[in-house]
Structure formats: structure tokens, C-alpha cells
């Protein structure tokens, strides 16, 4: 095995301590009315089988990547409008549910045609500590799991959209730091950050072995997309940043390992069985005794030519269309042609928006980074893009690059042409015969939640209700000074300051104006959209500690969107 992915190493302390051949999972991923996929990691080569109580099921042989074995089982024969318990077998031995499990049976639910669709979303989750006080408060996913387990027949999300930073490769826990120190010298770069594939697998162990999260992911389908911390903070913030990273002796291994592990742990489950059947990489990995080389070659191609690989994907839930957009790896970083999405990706996005226009009632665009930000932040980012592009000369450009990295100026506003292009696409999608009732941009990243609504120049606006819905973190924190800054960023004084900054950068006006209509809210939280026909309702819940010592999700905002 190549050094690109590291050795098999030592199992981390978060591994299950029993003798089960099931190492991690099951994770319920893609579902539709008739089929589903279930992901597992095993302790060696196995045949994985999923058996449902109603006779549906499927099996698959494991595939091998960098010393680890996985399976993605396609479950067929499901009946729409049912919720059926399932079990997982490895080589004929039942391994899930675990013996004496305190959780209800895991189920695969297929909502009825006319049922409401409940989509919960958020981003930024540090793994919750296994013992002791949680320094950042209750984990929203843990708390959701507890609620669903207490009332398994009650209301639950139909799908979880996890919008980035599912693991933190550059901000590890104390336990993981100790584990890393046992493997290598942390005085050498990248220090107490992950460096290879094996160390990435440890992050997923730590995060997904959490008993509540493990059960929740086994029974609620999930869609995922990466953000920067899945690889490293400020990933692809600029051309200069990337050039600097490539001069180090550890970056290439880190990046390839991050992309490889993301493909295995997150991306595979985003795809439908039909998409998997047409995927040459999936075929190569399954058919090879060891798929490491094939996957590494794919990651190398993704690094060398990002436009040749697509991480974005589409999911339709009845009359709800979800487009999960890669706003990290698909960037064009040349200062004179900066774009959040390369030309191929932008074309794909427009095709998915307009495909069957009039056939869906709600359009959800999932992008880890918010499109609409506090006005001061937006103006600062557009100004920064301008001066880094040379509008005020080389000295200002150098200063702008330093500020860009220090202040994380890399959202849609930092790519002004992309910001405007997305505004134009949303206006087109929300206009004309058969326009959806709502267009919602779902984002995370910024460690707080808010609702913002755009307004186009008269005569150019869409008929659909358009909202920016930002929800973060699931389990993390934000320093007090940033809370003050985000609140100030929406104020009239901040807006006036931002306009002055934008004038200095000779920035063109943005395609839309917008206003905050909710928030900012701070805490560990999840947003849920409940969509039925042309109606849409938004609920924001925070995980809060109770006097009993337990935590609960409390509704702090609820409103109709359509």
C-alpha cells in the first residue's frame, strides 16, 4: 500500500469494544420509494446482508481500501408508505441490532406519495466527548436521536442534510491528539492534525461510534457534502494559499487522503443505485481485490483537474428537489477569473435547476457556505476580491490576501460573479409557468443561524418565495466577540460602513439586495423544513441542557414560508 494513504495503524479508542465483525455503521443513506442503500465498515472481508421485516433486502461483498473493508448494500423490494425494521448480517451472523441494544429497531421508511417531506439540516459537528462535561454544550444530533428513540412512531426527519464539517481534520479532540501522538511525532508538520487515510478513519470512528449518532444514522437517511474542515481550514481560499500548501511535504498526502476518505464515508451514499451502476470508479473499486490504487488515482485526478470530477449531486423527494452543491473543490482560484463553481459545475447546476421546471414545488440548493451574509461581511468580501485582483495595486493585493486568510473571507460574496450568477439562476428558476412555491438556499459554516430574504430590482424578481436559511453549528461553538460581530454586521451602521469599504474597492453593486428576517441565533441547533404540496414551514430547534441533566431540542423559531 502506498504511503499516500498511510499504514493500517492502531485502532482508536472509539472503536466498538465487542467482538462484532461490524466495525462501524450501519448508516442508512439513499432512499426512495422502492430501494435504499446501507453503508457498513467491517473488520475484514465479509458478505454484508440487510434483511427487512417485510421481506425486502439485499447483499454485497465488501470492498477493500487502505487496510479497511466496507460494503454498500442496495436494498430492494421496499414498499412506499411503509416503515420496516431491518437487520444487518455479516457472513450470515446477525451484527445489528447489537445484543441488548437500548435503542428501538432501525427502520427504512418510505413515505407515502402525498405525505409531507421533513428535511432537517445543519453543519459543523465536533464529535461529542464520550465522558465528562461537554465544553460546547449538548450535541443537536445526539439530542435528536434521543427524541426519536423515545417515540419511534412519532415525527422524525425524512432525511438529514449534513452541510459540511462532518469531521474536523485540523481541530482534533484531546483523545485523538493522544492517539496521534502514539503514531508519530507531533512536533513535525502537520502536527496534531490528521495526515493520512488511517487517521481520517479514526475521525469517523470517533464521530460515528457515538451510540446516539450511530443509531440515528442507521434509521434516518442522510445526504452529505464537505466543507473546509473535512480537509483543512480555508481549503481552496485562494490561488496563493494553494500554491503555498503545495510547497509543504505533507499537503499532498493530506489532501488525497481527505478526498479518498470522503468518497468512501460520505460521497458513495449520496448516489442512487442507478448512478452507482454507471460509475466506473465504483465498478473498479468493487471488482479489485484492493481498490486503494484506483481510488487514489481518482483523488489525484480530482486534485490536478477539479473540473473532471463532480462532487455535487441531485436528490428528488417527491415534488421537492434538492441540489447539493460543491462550493469547495469546484472553485476557480485564478484572481482574474475567480469563481465559486467552474464552468462545467455551473452548467450542471443550471441543468438540474431547469430540468423538468414546473414539476417540483420546492427547490433547495444546499451549499456549505452562505450565499447571503450580513451586509458588512458581504461588502468586506467583495472589496477583498477586488483588491486581491489588483484593483488598488500590488501593495493592497498583498494586504488583501493576508486579510482574506485571517478573516476567512471566502463565501459567495468573495466570488462576486458567482454571487450574481446564483441570483440570476434563482430568479429564473422562480419565474414563469410552473415556478416552485419556494427556493431555499441551505447553508452552514458560520456557527450561528439566521434567515435572510433577497429582493431583486423591480421587474426582475422571481414569483417564488426565496430565502437564505443558515443553520450552524450542530455541535461546536462561537467566541463571544464573533457573536457581537455578527449582530453588528446586520445593523444600519455596519451597512453604511460596508458601502464605504465597497467604494474603496470600486466594487460593482450586487445583483440583489436582501434583509435579515430572523436571527441571529447562537447555539447547537438544527433547522427543519416541512414541505407538503405548495406549503412550506420552517422550524429551528436548539439543543439545551435541562435541569434533569439531560438535553432536549427546544423550538426557538417557527414560521410559514409558503
C-alpha positions in Angstrom: 0.0 0.0 0.0 1.3 3.4 -1.0 2.5 5.9 1.6 -0.1 8.3 0.2 -2.7 6.7 2.5 -0.6 5.7 5.4 -0.4 2.3 7.1 -3.2 0.5 8.9 -2.0 1.7 12.2 -3.7 1.0 15.6 -7.4 1.1 16.2 -8.5 4.1 18.1 -10.2 4.1 21.5 -13.6 4.9 20.0 -13.8 1.5 18.3 -16.6 -0.8 19.5 -15.2 -3.0 22.2 -17.2 -6.1 21.4 -16.1 -8.9 19.1 -18.6 -8.0 16.4 -17.4 -8.1 12.8 -19.3 -4.8 12.3 -16.7 -2.1 12.8 -18.9 1.0 12.0 -22.4 1.6 10.9 -24.9 0.7 9.6 -25.5 4.1 8.0 -28.8 4.5 6.1 -28.1 6.7 3.0 -30.1 6.9 -0.2 -33.8 6.0 0.0 -36.6 6.3 -2.5 -40.0 4.5 -2.7 -38.6 1.1 -3.7 -34.9 1.0 -2.7 -32.3 2.1 -0.3 -28.5 1.9 0.4 -27.0 0.9 3.7 -23.2 1.5 4.3 -21.1 -0.5 6.8 -17.5 -0.9 7.7 -16.4 -4.4 8.7 -13.3 -5.9 10.4 -12.3 -7.9 7.4 -13.6 -9.3 4.1 -17.3 -10.2 4.5 -20.6 -10.6 2.7 -22.9 -8.0 4.2 -26.6 -8.6 4.1 -29.6 -6.4 5.0 -32.9 -8.2 5.8 -36.1 -6.3 6.3 -39.1 -7.5 8.2 -41.3 -7.3 5.1 -39.0 -9.5 3.0 -37.1 -6.7 1.3 -33.3 -6.9 1.4 -30.0 -7.1 -0.4 -26.4 -8.2 0.0 -23.0 -7.1 -1.2 -19.4 -8.3 -0.8 -17.1 -5.8 0.9 -14.5 -3.8 -0.9 -11.0 -3.0 0.4 -9.4 0.4 0.8 -6.1 1.1 2.6 -6.4 -1.7 5.1 -10.2 -1.2 5.7 -13.2 -3.1 4.5 -16.6 -1.6 3.6 -19.8 -2.5 1.9 -22.6 -0.5 0.4 -25.7 -2.7 0.3 -28.5 -1.9 -2.1 -31.9 -2.9 -0.5 -34.7 -3.6 -3.0 -38.3 -4.7 -2.7 -39.4 -1.9 -0.4 -43.0 -0.7 -0.4 -43.8 3.0 -0.5 -45.6 4.3 2.5 -44.1 1.8 4.9 -41.6 1.8 7.8 -39.9 -1.6 8.1 -37.3 -2.7 10.7 -34.1 -4.2 9.3 -31.2 -6.3 10.5 -27.6 -6.5 9.3 -25.8 -9.8 8.8 -22.1 -10.4 8.1 -21.4 -13.8 6.6 -24.7 -15.0 8.0 -24.2 -13.8 11.5 -26.5 -11.0 12.8 -24.5 -8.0 13.9 -27.2 -5.3 14.0 -29.1 -4.5 16.2 -26.5 -5.1 18.8 -27.2 -7.5 21.6 -29.2 -5.9 24.4 -29.4 -2.6 22.5 -31.2 0.1 24.4 -32.5 1.6 21.1 -35.6 0.7 19.1 -35.1 -1.3 15.9 -33.5 0.6 13.0 -36.0 1.1 10.1 -36.1 2.0 6.5 -39.1 4.4 5.9 -40.6 5.1 2.5 -43.1 8.0 2.9 -46.4 7.8 1.0 -46.8 9.8 -2.2 -48.9 12.6 -0.6 -47.0 12.7 2.7 -45.2 15.8 3.9 -41.4 15.8 3.4 -39.4 16.8 6.5 -35.8 17.8 5.8 -33.5 18.7 8.7 -30.2 20.3 8.1 -27.1 21.8 9.8 -23.3 21.7 9.7 -20.2 21.8 11.8 -20.1 18.9 14.3 -17.3 18.2 16.6 -17.5 14.7 18.0 -19.2 14.7 21.4 -16.9 13.6 24.3 -17.6 10.0 25.5 -17.4 11.1 29.1 -17.3 14.2 31.2 -18.8 17.6 30.7 -19.3 18.7 27.1 -17.3 22.0 26.7 -19.6 23.2 23.8 -23.0 22.1 25.2 -25.4 19.4 24.1 -24.9 17.9 20.6 -28.0 18.6 18.5 -27.7 15.2 16.7 -27.4 13.3 20.0 -30.4 15.2 21.3 -32.4 14.5 18.1 -31.5 10.8 18.4 -32.8 10.7 22.0 -36.1 12.2 21.0 -36.6 9.9 18.0 -35.7 6.8 20.1 -38.1 7.8 22.8 -41.0 8.0 20.3 -40.1 5.8 17.3 -43.5 6.1 15.8 -43.6 9.9 16.2 -42.5 12.6 13.9 -38.9 12.4 12.6 -36.9 13.8 9.7 -37.3 12.0 6.4 -33.7 13.0 5.6 -30.8 14.7 7.2 -28.8 17.1 5.1 -25.3 17.5 6.6 -23.8 20.6 5.0 -20.1 20.3 5.8 -17.5 19.8 8.5 -18.8 16.3 9.4 -15.3 15.7 10.8 -12.5 18.2 11.8 -9.2 17.1 10.3 -7.4 20.2 11.7 -9.1 20.6 15.1 -9.0 17.2 16.8 -10.1 16.2 20.2 -7.8 15.7 23.1 -8.4 11.9 22.8 -7.5 11.9 19.2 -4.4 14.1 19.8 -3.2 11.4 22.3 -3.9 8.7 19.7 -1.9 10.7 17.1 1.0 11.1 19.5 1.2 7.3 19.8 1.6 7.0 16.0 4.0 9.8 15.1 6.0 12.8 16.3 3.6 15.7 16.6 6.4 18.2 16.5 6.7 17.6 12.8 4.1 19.0 10.4 1.2 18.7 10.2 1.4 18.3 14.0 -1.8 17.5 15.8 -3.8 17.3 12.6 -4.6 14.2 10.6 -2.0 13.3 7.9 -3.1 10.1 6.2 -6.1 7.8 5.4 -5.8 5.8 8.6 -6.0 9.0 10.7 -9.1 10.1 8.8 -10.8 6.7 9.5 -10.2 7.5 13.2 -12.1 10.8 12.9 -15.1 8.9 11.5 -14.8 6.3 14.2 -14.8 8.9 16.9 -17.8 10.8 15.3 -20.0 7.9 14.1 -19.4 5.5 17.0 -21.2 7.8 19.4 -24.1 5.5 20.3 -26.8 8.0 19.8 -25.5 9.3 16.5 -24.7 5.7 15.3 -28.3 4.7 15.9 -29.7 7.9 14.4 -27.7 7.5 11.2 -28.9 3.9 11.0 -32.6 4.9 10.9 -32.7 8.4 9.3 -31.4 8.7 5.7 -28.6 11.2 5.2 -27.1 13.4 2.4 -23.7 14.9 3.0 -21.3 17.4 1.4 -17.9 18.5 2.6 -16.6 21.9 3.7 -13.1 23.1 4.6 -12.6 21.3 7.9 -13.3 18.0 6.3 -9.8 18.6 4.7 -8.3 21.8 6.3 -9.4 25.3 7.4 -9.6 27.7 4.4 -9.3 24.9 1.9 -9.0 26.5 -1.6 -9.4 30.0 -0.3 -7.1 31.4 -3.0 -4.6 30.5 -5.6 -1.8 31.9 -3.4 -3.0 29.7 -0.5 -3.0 26.6 -2.6 0.5 27.3 -4.1 1.8 27.7 -0.6 0.3 24.5 0.6 1.8 22.6 -2.3 5.3 23.6 -1.2 5.0 21.6 2.0 6.0 17.9 2.3 2.7 16.8 3.9 -0.1 18.6 1.9 -0.4 16.1 -1.0 -0.9 13.1 1.3 -3.3 15.0 3.5 -5.5 16.2 0.5 -5.6 12.8 -1.2 -6.4 11.0 2.0 -9.1 13.5 2.7 -10.7 13.1 -0.7 -10.4 9.3 -0.6 -12.0 9.0 2.8 -14.7 11.5 1.9 -15.6 9.3 -1.2 -15.8 6.2 1.0 -17.5 7.5 4.1 -19.7 10.3 2.7 -19.9 10.5 -1.1 -20.8 6.9 -2.0 -24.0 7.1 0.0 -25.1 10.3 -1.7 -25.6 8.4 -5.0 -28.6 6.4 -6.2 -28.2 2.8 -7.2 -28.6 3.9 -10.9 -25.8 6.4 -10.5 -23.6 3.9 -8.8 -24.2 1.4 -11.6 -22.9 3.9 -14.2 -19.9 5.0 -12.1 -16.6 3.5 -13.4 -14.8 4.1 -10.2 -17.3 2.2 -8.1 -17.0 -0.7 -10.5 -13.2 -0.6 -10.4 -13.2 -0.5 -6.6 -15.7 -3.3 -6.2 -14.0 -5.6 -8.7 -10.4 -5.2 -7.5 -9.0 -7.2 -4.6 -7.7 -3.9 -3.3 -9.3 -0.7 -4.6 -6.8 1.6 -3.0 -4.8 2.4 -6.2 -8.0 3.1 -8.2 -9.4 5.4 -5.6 -6.0 7.2 -5.1 -5.8 7.8 -8.9 -9.2 9.3 -8.8 -8.2 11.6 -5.9 -5.1 12.6 -7.8 -7.2 13.5 -10.9 -9.6 15.5 -8.7 -6.7 17.5 -7.4 -5.0 18.0 -10.7 -8.2 18.8 -12.7 -11.1 19.6 -10.4 -13.4 20.1 -13.3 -13.0 16.4 -14.2 -14.7 15.3 -11.0 -18.2 16.1 -9.7 -19.0 16.0 -6.0 -22.3 17.8 -6.4 -25.5 15.7 -6.7 -29.2 15.9 -7.0 -31.9 14.2 -5.0 -35.7 14.5 -5.6 -38.1 13.8 -2.7 -41.5 13.7 -4.4 -42.0 17.3 -5.6 -39.0 18.6 -3.6 -35.8 19.0 -5.5 -32.5 19.1 -3.5 -29.3 20.1 -5.2 -26.2 19.7 -3.0 -23.5 21.9 -4.5 -19.8 21.6 -4.0 -18.6 25.0 -3.0 -15.0 23.9 -2.1 -13.3 21.7 -4.7 -15.1 23.2 -7.8 -13.6 26.7 -7.3 -11.6 28.6 -9.9 -8.9 30.4 -8.0 -7.1 32.5 -10.6 -7.5 36.0 -9.3 -8.6 37.3 -12.7 -11.3 34.6 -13.1 -12.3 33.7 -9.6 -15.5 31.6 -9.4 -17.2 29.5 -6.8 -18.0 27.0 -9.5 -16.0 26.1 -12.6 -17.8 26.3 -15.9 -18.7 22.6 -16.0 -20.1 22.7 -12.5 -22.1 25.9 -13.2 -23.6 24.3 -16.3 -24.5 21.2 -14.3 -26.3 23.3 -11.7 -28.3 25.2 -14.2 -29.3 22.0 -16.0 -30.5 20.4 -12.7 -32.5 23.5 -11.8 -34.2 23.8 -15.1 -34.7 20.0 -15.8 -38.4 19.4 -15.5 -39.0 23.0 -14.5 -42.6 23.1 -13.3 -42.5 19.5 -12.0 -41.3 20.4 -8.5 -42.9 22.6 -5.8 -39.8 23.5 -3.8 -36.2 23.9 -4.8 -33.5 23.5 -2.1 -29.9 24.5 -3.0 -27.5 23.1 -0.4 -24.2 24.9 -0.3 -22.0 24.7 2.8 -21.2 28.4 2.5 -24.0 31.0 2.9 -25.0 33.0 -0.2 -26.5 36.0 1.7 -24.4 37.2 4.6 -24.5 40.2 7.0 -24.1 43.3 4.7 -20.8 44.4 6.3 -19.3 40.9 5.8 -20.6 40.8 2.2 -19.1 44.2 1.3 -15.8 43.3 3.0 -15.6 40.1 0.9 -16.4 41.8 -2.4 -13.9 44.6 -1.6 -11.3 41.9 -0.7 -11.9 40.1 -4.0 -11.4 43.3 -5.9 -8.2 44.4 -4.2 -6.7 40.9 -4.4 -7.4 41.0 -8.1 -5.2 44.2 -8.3 -7.8 46.9 -8.4 -5.8 49.0 -5.9 -2.3 47.8 -6.9 0.2 45.2 -5.7 0.6 46.5 -2.1 -3.2 46.4 -1.5 -3.3 43.0 -3.1 -0.8 41.6 -0.7 -2.6 43.1 2.2 -5.9 41.7 0.9 -4.5 38.2 0.7 -3.4 38.3 4.4 -6.8 39.6 5.5 -8.6 37.0 3.3 -6.9 34.2 5.2 -7.1 35.8 8.7 -10.8 36.6 8.5 -12.0 33.7 6.3 -13.2 35.9 3.5 -14.2 33.1 1.2 -18.0 32.9 1.0 -20.1 33.5 -2.2 -19.6 37.3 -1.8 -15.8 36.7 -2.2 -16.6 35.4 -5.7 -18.8 38.3 -6.9 -19.6 37.0 -10.4 -20.7 33.7 -8.9 -22.9 35.5 -6.3 -24.6 37.4 -9.1 -24.9 34.3 -11.3 -26.6 32.4 -8.5 -29.0 35.3 -8.0 -29.8 35.2 -11.8 -30.4 31.4 -11.7 -32.6 31.6 -8.7 -34.7 34.4 -10.4 -35.0 32.3 -13.5 -36.0 29.2 -11.5 -38.6 31.0 -9.5 -40.3 32.7 -12.5 -42.8 31.7 -15.1 -45.4 28.9 -15.5 -44.8 26.1 -13.0 -42.4 28.1 -10.9 -41.8 26.5 -7.5 -43.5 27.9 -4.4 -40.2 28.4 -2.7 -36.5 28.5 -3.5 -34.3 28.0 -0.4 -30.6 28.2 -0.1 -29.5 26.0 2.7 -26.1 26.7 4.3 -24.0 26.3 7.5 -20.3 27.2 8.2 -20.8 30.4 10.2 -21.7 28.9 13.6 -25.0 30.6 14.0 -28.4 30.6 12.4 -30.4 33.2 10.6 -33.0 33.8 7.8 -32.4 36.3 5.1 -34.6 37.2 2.1 -33.4 38.8 -1.2 -35.1 41.5 -3.3 -34.3 42.0 -7.0 -34.6 45.3 -8.9 -38.2 45.9 -9.8 -39.4 43.7 -12.7 -36.6 41.2 -12.3 -37.6 39.3 -9.2 -39.0 35.8 -9.1 -42.5 34.8 -8.2 -41.3 32.1 -5.8 -40.5 33.0 -2.1 -36.7 33.0 -1.8 -34.9 32.5 1.4 -31.3 32.0 2.7 -31.6 29.6 5.6 -28.4 29.2 7.5 -28.0 26.7 10.4 -24.8 26.1 12.2 -23.4 24.5 14.3 -24.7 21.1 15.1 -22.1 20.8 17.8 -19.5 23.5 18.1 -19.2 27.0 19.5 -18.5 30.6 18.5 -16.5 33.1 20.6 -18.3 35.9 22.2 -16.6 38.6 20.1 -17.8 36.9 16.9 -21.4 36.9 18.2 -21.1 40.6 18.7 -19.6 41.0 15.2 -22.3 39.0 13.5 -25.0 41.0 15.3 -23.3 44.3 14.4 -22.9 43.1 10.8 -26.6 43.3 10.1 -27.0 46.8 11.6 -27.6 50.0 9.7 -24.3 51.4 10.9 -22.5 48.3 9.6 -24.2 48.6 6.3 -23.1 52.2 5.9 -19.5 51.2 6.7 -19.7 48.3 4.2 -20.7 50.7 1.4 -17.7 52.9 2.1 -15.4 49.8 2.0 -17.0 48.7 -1.3 -16.5 52.1 -2.8 -12.8 51.9 -2.0 -12.6 48.6 -3.9 -14.5 50.1 -6.8 -17.0 47.2 -6.4 -20.0 46.9 -8.7 -23.4 46.7 -7.0 -24.6 43.2 -6.3 -27.5 41.7 -8.4 -29.8 41.7 -5.4 -30.4 43.4 -2.1 -31.5 41.5 1.0 -32.7 41.8 4.5 -32.4 39.6 7.6 -35.8 38.4 8.7 -34.8 36.1 11.6 -31.9 35.7 13.9 -29.0 35.6 14.5 -29.5 32.6 16.9 -26.5 31.1 18.6 -26.2 27.5 20.0 -26.1 23.9 18.8 -29.1 23.6 16.5 -30.9 22.1 13.6 -33.4 23.6 11.1 -36.2 21.6 9.6 -38.3 22.3 6.5 -41.7 20.6 6.4 -42.9 20.6 2.8 -46.3 19.5 1.7 -47.7 20.4 -1.8 -47.0 24.1 -2.2 -46.8 24.8 1.5 -43.5 25.2 3.5 -42.9 25.6 7.2 -39.6 26.3 8.9 -38.7 25.2 12.4 -35.4 26.0 14.2 -34.6 23.9 17.3 -31.7 24.3 19.8 -30.2 21.6 22.0 -30.4 22.8 25.6 -29.4 21.2 28.8 -32.3 20.5 31.2 -32.3 20.6 35.0 -32.5 16.8 34.9 -29.0 16.7 33.4 -30.4 15.5 30.1 -30.8 17.7 26.9 -33.8 18.4 24.8 -34.5 20.2 21.5 -36.4 23.4 22.1 -38.2 25.3 19.3 -36.9 28.9 19.1 -38.4 29.9 15.8 -41.3 28.6 13.7 -42.8 30.2 10.7 -44.6 29.6 7.4 -42.6 30.2 4.2 -45.4 29.4 1.7 
